[in-house]
């Protein structure tokens, strides 16, 4: 699998609106599932009985499963954390569950994912230093238990660094987690509503502690400009529901930034949404037709927009890889950002907060 790579979110065993063959045609090389959601529905044992997650969802490529730690803390109706694990009530039916690092590791082994994540505690973005320190220390202890319990030699178990927006805690967490010698490392607990300046500052505090010969994964980040920035900081892997979620809301990625296909200016446009794109949507349909589908709320609109946005991200990753190989990444980054109009920071933070407060957030919706 080439890196840098982007993982579209398939929390519940599907990248919304698309079938596996379409993902392959787009150029997706790896996807992300979620142990929390699959544990609640349909159940880990069901997926294992039916041949594991690859067979269950008919995806032949690599799969990374998140442990579900963030979902437990953000989606559960009630959540009690101890050193042993976390007890919570399902956001679906209110039933009570107890997860430990060992159980979460077993769940992901049964799912048969290629890369699995250690259970971590992700504090709220506004948590104070005492709570964040407790969460980072507990994340280390849980990571150590996951490491000891992991029994599948064909799976890669990644550790997760926490520490909120506190430089000292980020450094301490990174040093502790890397001492366990995982085959890869993730930076968690960012892109949760903090300013981007803080995000990249915390990445900079963390990166010197991560081995350069092992994958480095920035969780929950996937806008085009953030991928470019992340690569410049040394990140290899990214995941986010953003490209597919905004696609279903009519936001189309182009080299000039996001375009709202619902705008009246697209009503009679004969050209594709993005004339430079080679995706099925842009090869086949006019922007006027896509505008019409969205105005009528036809289901095909969501599929076509999702195909385009994911292909845009894949092409971006390919361009980044080529630029790195040619030694021209700095020039490529400057050229890209000079023409790509990013979302206003205040609007972005407001949208992020609205999404975080939604009961449907982090379900891949």
C-alpha positions in Angstrom: 0.0 0.0 0.0 1.5 3.3 -1.1 1.8 6.2 1.4 0.7 8.8 2.1 -2.8 7.2 2.0 -6.3 8.3 2.9 -8.8 5.9 4.6 -12.4 6.6 3.8 -14.7 5.8 6.8 -16.7 2.6 6.7 -17.6 2.6 10.4 -20.5 0.1 10.0 -19.0 -2.0 7.3 -19.7 0.3 4.3 -18.4 3.5 2.8 -21.8 5.2 2.6 -23.4 5.1 -0.9 -20.7 3.0 -2.6 -20.0 -0.6 -3.3 -16.5 -2.2 -3.1 -16.0 -2.3 -6.8 -16.6 1.4 -7.0 -14.0 2.0 -4.3 -11.5 -0.1 -6.2 -12.2 1.9 -9.4 -11.8 5.1 -7.6 -8.3 3.9 -6.4 -9.0 3.5 -2.7 -6.3 1.2 -1.2 -7.5 0.9 2.4 -10.6 1.6 4.4 -11.5 2.2 8.1 -14.0 0.2 10.1 -15.0 0.7 13.7 -15.1 -1.9 16.4 -17.6 0.0 18.5 -20.3 0.2 15.8 -19.7 -3.3 14.6 -19.9 -4.6 18.2 -23.3 -3.0 18.7 -24.6 -3.9 15.3 -24.5 -6.6 13.9 -22.2 -8.0 16.7 -18.6 -9.2 16.5 -19.6 -12.9 16.6 -21.9 -12.5 13.6 -19.1 -10.9 11.5 -16.6 -13.6 12.6 -19.1 -16.4 11.9 -19.7 -15.0 8.4 -16.0 -15.1 7.6 -14.6 -11.8 9.1 -15.0 -8.3 8.0 -13.3 -8.6 4.6 -15.7 -11.3 3.5 -18.7 -9.8 5.3 -18.4 -6.6 3.3 -16.8 -8.1 0.2 -13.7 -5.9 0.4 -10.4 -7.6 -0.6 -8.1 -4.7 0.3 -6.6 -3.8 3.6 -8.8 -2.8 6.5 -7.9 -0.7 9.6 -10.3 -0.9 12.5 -10.5 1.8 15.1 -10.9 0.5 18.7 -14.0 2.6 19.2 -12.6 4.5 22.2 -13.6 7.9 20.8 -17.1 6.7 20.0 -17.6 5.3 23.5 -16.7 8.7 25.1 -18.6 10.8 22.6 -21.7 8.8 21.6 -22.6 6.7 24.7 -25.4 8.1 26.8 -23.6 7.3 30.0 -19.9 6.5 30.4 -18.0 5.5 33.5 -14.2 5.1 33.1 -11.9 3.1 35.5 -8.5 1.7 35.0 -10.1 -1.6 34.3 -12.0 -0.3 31.3 -15.1 1.7 30.4 -18.8 1.0 31.1 -21.3 2.7 28.9 -24.9 2.7 27.6 -25.4 2.2 23.9 -26.4 5.2 21.9 -28.8 2.9 20.0 -30.9 1.2 22.6 -29.5 2.2 26.0 -28.2 -1.3 26.8 -25.2 -1.4 29.2 -21.8 -2.7 28.1 -18.3 -3.0 29.5 -15.2 -2.8 27.4 -11.7 -3.5 28.5 -8.4 -3.2 26.5 -8.4 -7.0 26.2 -11.9 -7.3 25.0 -11.5 -4.6 22.4 -8.3 -6.3 21.1 -10.2 -9.6 20.9 -13.0 -8.0 19.0 -10.7 -6.6 16.4 -8.8 -9.9 16.1 -12.2 -11.6 15.4 -13.1 -9.0 12.8 -9.8 -9.9 11.0 -8.7 -6.4 10.2 -5.2 -5.9 8.9 -4.4 -3.0 11.2 -6.1 -2.7 14.6 -5.9 0.1 17.2 -5.3 0.0 20.9 -8.0 1.2 23.2 -7.4 4.8 24.2 -9.2 7.5 26.3 -9.9 10.6 24.3 -10.6 13.6 26.5 -12.8 16.5 25.5 -11.1 19.3 23.7 -11.9 21.7 26.6 -10.8 19.3 29.3 -8.3 20.7 31.8 -4.7 19.6 32.2 -5.4 17.3 35.1 -8.1 15.3 33.2 -6.0 15.2 30.1 -3.0 13.9 32.0 -5.2 11.2 33.6 -6.5 10.2 30.2 -3.0 10.1 28.6 -1.7 7.9 31.5 -4.6 5.6 31.3 -4.2 5.4 27.5 -0.6 4.2 28.1 -1.7 1.5 30.6 -4.4 0.3 28.3 -2.0 0.3 25.3 0.4 -1.9 27.3 -2.5 -4.4 28.1 -3.5 -4.4 24.4 0.1 -5.2 23.4 0.3 -8.1 25.9 -3.0 -9.5 24.9 -2.6 -9.2 21.1 -2.2 -12.8 19.7 -2.6 -12.4 15.9 0.8 -12.3 14.1 -0.9 -11.3 10.8 -2.3 -8.1 12.3 -0.5 -4.8 13.0 -1.5 -3.3 16.4 -1.0 0.5 16.5 -0.6 2.6 19.6 -2.3 5.9 20.0 -0.8 9.1 21.4 -3.0 11.4 23.5 -2.3 14.6 25.4 -4.9 17.1 24.3 -3.5 20.6 23.4 -0.8 20.5 26.1 2.7 20.2 24.7 4.2 18.5 27.7 1.5 15.9 27.8 1.9 15.2 24.1 5.6 14.6 24.5 5.1 12.4 27.5 2.4 10.3 25.9 4.5 9.9 22.7 7.6 8.8 24.6 5.5 6.3 26.7 3.6 4.8 23.8 6.7 4.5 21.5 8.5 2.6 24.3 6.1 -0.3 23.7 7.6 -0.7 20.1 4.3 -0.9 18.2 4.6 -1.4 14.4 2.8 1.9 13.8 1.6 5.0 15.8 -1.5 7.2 15.6 -1.9 10.7 16.9 -5.3 10.9 18.4 -7.4 13.5 20.2 -7.0 16.3 17.6 -9.3 17.9 15.0 -12.0 17.9 17.7 -12.8 21.6 17.6 -9.5 23.2 18.4 -8.0 25.8 16.1 -5.9 24.4 13.3 -2.9 26.3 14.6 -3.2 24.2 17.8 -3.6 21.0 15.8 -0.3 21.4 13.9 1.5 22.6 17.0 0.6 19.4 18.8 1.6 17.3 15.8 5.0 19.1 15.9 5.3 18.3 19.6 4.6 14.6 18.8 6.5 13.8 15.6 10.1 13.9 17.0 9.2 10.9 19.2 7.8 8.8 16.4 10.2 6.4 14.5 10.6 7.5 10.9 10.6 3.9 9.7 7.1 3.1 11.0 3.7 4.5 9.8 2.5 7.6 11.4 -1.3 8.1 11.4 -3.2 11.3 12.1 -6.7 10.3 13.1 -9.8 12.2 12.0 -8.2 14.5 9.5 -9.2 14.5 5.8 -9.7 17.9 4.2 -7.5 18.5 1.2 -5.6 21.4 2.7 -5.1 19.4 6.0 -3.8 16.4 4.1 -1.3 18.6 2.3 -0.2 20.2 5.6 -0.1 16.8 7.4 2.2 15.3 4.8 4.5 18.3 5.2 4.7 17.4 8.9 5.6 13.8 8.2 2.2 12.1 8.4 1.6 8.9 6.4 -2.0 7.9 7.0 -5.2 10.0 7.3 -8.9 9.1 7.8 -12.0 11.2 7.9 -15.7 11.0 7.1 -15.4 14.6 5.7 -15.1 13.9 2.0 -18.1 11.6 1.9 -20.2 13.5 4.4 -19.9 16.9 2.6 -20.5 15.1 -0.7 -23.9 14.1 0.4 -24.6 17.7 1.4 -23.7 18.9 -2.1 -20.1 20.1 -1.5 -17.9 19.1 -4.3 -14.1 19.2 -4.1 -12.2 21.1 -6.9 -8.7 22.5 -7.2 -10.3 25.9 -6.4 -11.9 24.6 -3.2 -15.3 23.2 -2.2 -18.1 24.1 -4.6 -21.8 24.0 -3.6 -23.5 22.1 -6.5 -26.9 23.3 -5.2 -26.2 26.9 -6.3 -28.3 28.2 -9.2 -25.2 29.0 -11.2 -24.9 25.2 -11.9 -28.5 24.8 -13.2 -27.6 25.1 -16.9 -23.9 24.2 -16.8 -23.1 21.7 -19.6 -19.6 21.0 -18.4 -18.8 18.6 -15.6 -18.3 19.8 -12.1 -14.5 19.5 -12.4 -13.3 19.4 -16.0 -9.8 18.2 -14.8 -11.2 15.2 -13.0 -11.3 11.6 -14.4 -13.9 10.1 -12.1 -17.0 8.4 -13.4 -19.2 11.4 -12.4 -17.1 14.0 -14.3 -16.6 11.7 -17.3 -20.3 11.0 -17.6 -22.5 13.8 -16.3 -22.9 17.5 -16.5 -22.8 19.8 -13.5 -26.4 20.7 -14.5 -27.5 17.1 -14.1 -25.9 16.8 -10.7 -27.4 20.1 -9.6 -30.8 18.7 -10.7 -30.4 15.5 -8.8 -29.6 17.3 -5.6 -32.5 19.7 -6.0 -34.8 16.7 -6.4 -33.1 14.8 -3.5 -32.5 11.8 -5.8 -30.4 9.1 -4.2 -28.1 9.0 -7.2 -26.9 12.5 -6.3 -25.2 11.3 -3.1 -23.5 8.4 -4.9 -22.2 10.6 -7.8 -20.9 13.3 -5.4 -19.2 10.7 -3.2 -17.5 9.1 -6.1 -16.1 12.5 -7.2 -14.9 13.6 -3.8 -13.1 10.3 -3.0 -11.5 10.3 -6.5 -10.4 13.9 -5.9 -8.7 12.8 -2.6 -7.1 9.8 -4.3 -5.7 11.9 -7.1 -4.4 14.4 -4.5 -2.6 11.6 -2.7 -1.1 10.4 -6.0 0.1 13.9 -6.8 1.6 14.3 -3.4 3.4 10.9 -3.8 4.8 11.9 -7.2 5.9 15.3 -5.9 7.7 13.7 -3.0 9.5 11.2 -5.3 10.5 14.1 -7.6 11.7 16.3 -4.7 9.1 19.0 -5.6 6.7 18.6 -2.7 7.3 22.1 -1.3 6.6 23.7 -4.7 3.5 21.5 -5.1 2.2 22.5 -1.7 2.6 26.2 -2.4 0.9 25.9 -5.8 -2.0 23.9 -4.4 -2.7 26.2 -1.5 -2.4 29.3 -3.7 -5.4 28.3 -5.6 -7.4 26.1 -3.2 -9.8 28.3 -1.2 -10.1 26.9 2.3 -13.2 27.1 4.5 -13.2 30.2 6.8 -11.8 29.2 10.2 -14.7 30.6 12.2 -17.2 28.8 9.9 -15.2 25.6 10.0 -15.1 25.6 13.8 -18.8 26.3 14.0 -19.5 23.5 11.6 -17.2 21.2 13.5 -19.0 22.0 16.8 -22.4 21.4 15.2 -21.2 18.0 14.0 -19.6 17.0 17.3 -22.9 17.9 19.1 -24.9 15.7 16.7 -25.9 12.3 18.0 -25.0 10.9 14.5 -21.4 12.1 14.6 -18.7 9.6 14.1 -21.1 7.0 12.8 -19.7 7.7 9.3 -22.9 9.7 8.5 
